Amino acid sequence: MITHSGYAVEPWSLRETELNLDLLSQSESVFALSNGHIGWRGNLDEGEPHGLPGAYLNGVHELHPLPYAEAGYGYPESGETLINITDGKIIRLLVDDHPCDVRYGELTAHERVLDFRTGVLRRTADWTSPAGLSVRITSERLVSFTQRAIAAIAYEVEPLNGSTTVAVQSELVANEQMPHLTGDPRVAAAIDCPLMPEEDFAKDTRLRLVHCTRHSAQRVGAAADHLIDGPEGTTWSAESEPDVSRLTVTSTLEPGRRLRLVKFVGYGWSVERSLSAVRDQVDGAVAAARSTGWEALLAEQRAYLDNFWSGADVEVDGDAQIQQAVRFALFHVLQAAARSEERAIPAKGLTGTGYDGHSFWDVESFVLPLLTFTAPQAVAPVLRWRHATLPAARDRAHQLGLAGAAFPWRTISGAECSAYWPAGTAAFHINADIAYAVLRYVAVTGDVTFARGPGLELLVHTARLWHSLGHHDPEGVFHIDGVTGPDEYSAIARDNLYTNLMARRNLTAAAELASRHPDRAEELGVDDEETAAWRDAAARIAVPYNAALGVHEQSAGFTGFQHWDFAATSAEQYPLLLHFPYFDLYRKQVVKQADLVLAMVTCGDDFTAEEKARNFAYYEALTVRDSSLSACCQAVMAAETGHLRLAYAYLGEAALMDLENLEHNTRDGLHIASLAGTWMALVLGLGGMRQHESEDGGIGPLGFAPRMPEQLSGLKFTVMVRGRRLRVDIRRSTARYVLEEGEPLHLLHHGELLTVSGDRPVERPLPPARVLPEPQQPKGRPPADRSPTGAFDGDEDSD
């Protein structure tokens, strides 16, 4: 894939059959391995050539000053950047003194396979040195889901055309030289040599380095141990210096004989533990992994993934490319979250340093919906991380003159790191996104302990923020002014509809949950007067609507702005944020990413079917999708409003965001939220799954309104709800609901209430979709049409 003949379309793997150095950075991202705690980019084993070397620990970052042309009260003073920590995946190879480097000699065969079922990256390469000696390199690499501190590699070398002397150098390397990339704001800040050495060690087959970051004072330890299997005469030695610890193994190999090295790497970090404690931690992790052994690590990895796929797999009949892409997406989302363990999930996961490794609202709004229904055990730790950052969010709210908590727009540790107020601090909707994630998790899992504890506290402090941020006008209408919604091309607006509707849900749910747990509410200082004020604000919140056009407004007055001149905008000028001043974007009708459309997805019960159809058509003509978060939302609403061909096109865009490098920045890491959006486009879009809102502001029964585009013949997926495992099987004309585990479940099928039990699967027909005129996109910005009938042209009705 990546629009290159070297990538194959397969249902359970991503296979690369030739190495293209021009695509090296992208391939390093798509072949990355992670468990949510450790991340290794898919660099070649020998370390070079590389696009962006990368080994990461979730939460390990460095601080840097945020420069401003003019100082201002409330501006964050320090930024946080995910750093490349000690790289333990490097295994250099010398063939009769020639370094194995695919830029020299001849690479006669190459294959890499990322296996989604086993969680292993396999590589085979035949290389001939400049001196004419040929070797075959075989490697397997994993980052363990079961032993969170461990990554491991099995590396083999064998000669192909005669006796060959080889040297294998297994290394731990700190402060690798990093490339200085472009001025694109999506790219990380470059920080040279962020690690200060504290200890280096090498003895027998064991290696260790301990460093501390210069400014964030985080101590990072890495250790390695090895198993060596080679012919008689194989020797090895170890050496270390402050930034490199190395094991060198030498052997003379005859045809048919191999040198095999198994490398176990352990990582740990802390801002509190001593050097000796971190040293002991990583040494202990490596000793345990060595005791487990390579084959057992493989078996543990496969068993973990077997369990995941049994509840998360999505089967797509009729499109092999989408089938591969959705499993690629599910695998990488799992890798981003599985062992995050009360740390943030970065926008790029641990696949690269794009966006400085920051976490945004993407997590709660795109990643957590998928995980809540497929791997709920990974959700509570993420929400507990948000809860752990409450003190910083409360301090931030106080700094801004507000009550409650103001969660950061972008962060690693919990501190606000956005240096641009309109697209940062003003995006207060992140508070409601967090609150909704809490409601969703509690509704789907029934985790009362979490609801009484961190859940209620998060809801209370976010509700307090809304009540202090908004105000009642003389007529009693509650307005929230000066905010930025999901569309970052419309900033500092009044009554952003998405923000208002989500805040309404937040306020109502906080009041209701506080009334259910009065003892905990009292501990948080919540009384009846405060909850009554929340309910009143929610009941009277402004909902902008243009009666003349018959559409809701993205924000008050938005439909009166001048339209962007799409006809005069060339393809090379997208994304607009890199070619036009924000001032020009902010005063025009142009939408970066789905905003009001997303409101209709998350708060669908607040709109009629007719309103959804009119709104969707109006905002389609304005949305340029300069964000990877947009296509999946548009896919969901296109499916609901009956535009199945368009929904299928947007599904393809979300699914192939990284595999085809559609945003031209996959080199910096994968778009984890867009990958999660692939699941949303299929399950919420074509599957029509919704969590309907209850009268108390919570989440009511689960509903499905499936639709099937003519290009597909079937869709199957599984969701977990209150300990029940529900299998949904959608065909062209029917939907079948099978309860594979748990007590009977009540659900809706196109509004009809059904009860599904283990011995009573239910099958229902799919009603015909309404036929509406095809909505138009801005000139030059239609999605790639996946149907055989032609392409969307953005200028005229394509029906």
JOTA-V990370 format. One line per field, one symbol per residue. ss: DSSP state (H for helix, E for strand, - for the rest). phi: phi as a letter, one per 40 degrees, with the letter a starting at -180 (. if undefined). A space follows every 10 residues. Layout:
BEGIN
ss = ???
phi = ???
END
This chain:
BEGIN
ss = ------EEE- --EEEE---- HHHHHHHHHH --EE---EEE ---------- ----EEE--- EEEEE----- -------EEE EE----E--- EEEEE--EE- -----EEEEE EEEEE----E EEEEEEEE-- ---EEEEEEE EEE------E EEEEEEEEE- ---EEEEEEE EEE------- ---------- ----EEEEEE EEE--EEEEE EEE-----EE EEEEEEEEE- ----EEEEEE E--EEEEEEE EEE----EEE EEEEEEEEEE ----HHHHHH HHHHHHHHHH HH-HHHHHHH HHHHHHHHHH HH-EEEE--H HHHHHHHHHH HHHHHHH--- ---------- ---HHHH-E- -HHHHHHHHH HHHH-HHHHH HHHHHHHH-H HHHHHHHHH- ---------- E--------- --------HH HHHHHHHHHH HHHHH--HHH HHHHHHHHHH HHHHHHHHH- EE-----EE- --E------- --E---HHHH HHHHHHHHHH HHHHHH-HHH HHH----HHH HHHHHHHHH- E---EE---- EE-----HHH -EE--HHH-- HHH--HHH-- -HHHHH-EE- E----HHHHH HH-HHH--HH HHHHHHHHHH --E------H HHHHHHHHHH ---HHHHHHH HHHHH----- -----HHH-- -HHHHHHHHH HHHHHH---E EEE-----EE EEEE------ ---EEEEEEE E--EEEEEEE E--EEEEEEE E---EEEEE- -EEEEEE--E -EEEE----- ---------- ---------- ---------
phi = .ffbccbbcb cbabbbbacb ccbccccccc ccbabgbbbb ccccdcgbca cacabbbchc abcacbcbcb cacgcdcbbb bdbccdcbcc bcbbbfgccc accbgaccaa abbccccbgb bbbbabbbcd cgcbbbbbab babcccbccb babbbbbacb ahdacbbbbc bbbbfdcbcc cccdcccccc bcfcbccbab aaafbbbabb bbccbcfbcb bbbabbbbba cdgcbaabaa adbabbbbbb abbcdgbbbb bbbbbbbaaa cbccdcccdc cccccccccc ccgccccccc cccccdcccc bbcbbbchac ccdccccdcc cccddcbdbc fgbcbcdbfb bibdfggcbb cdcccbccdc cdcbaccccd cccccdcccd dccccccccc gbcgbbccca abchccbccb ddcbdcccdd dccccccccc ccccbgccdc cccdcccccc cccccccccc accdcgccbb bgbbcdcccb bfcbfdcdcc cccdcdcccc ccccccbccc ccccgcbccc cccccccccb ccbcabcccg bccdadgdcc ccccccccbc cccbccccbb cddcccbbca bcadbcccdc ccbcccbccc cccccccccd cbccfcbccc dccccccccc cgccccdccc dccccbdccb fccgacdchc cccccccccc cccccccgca bcccccgcbc ccbbbcbbcc cbbaababbb bfgbbbbbbb bcbbbbbbcc ahcdbcabbf gccbbbbdbb cbbbcccccc bbdccbbddg bcccccccci bcbgbaccc
END
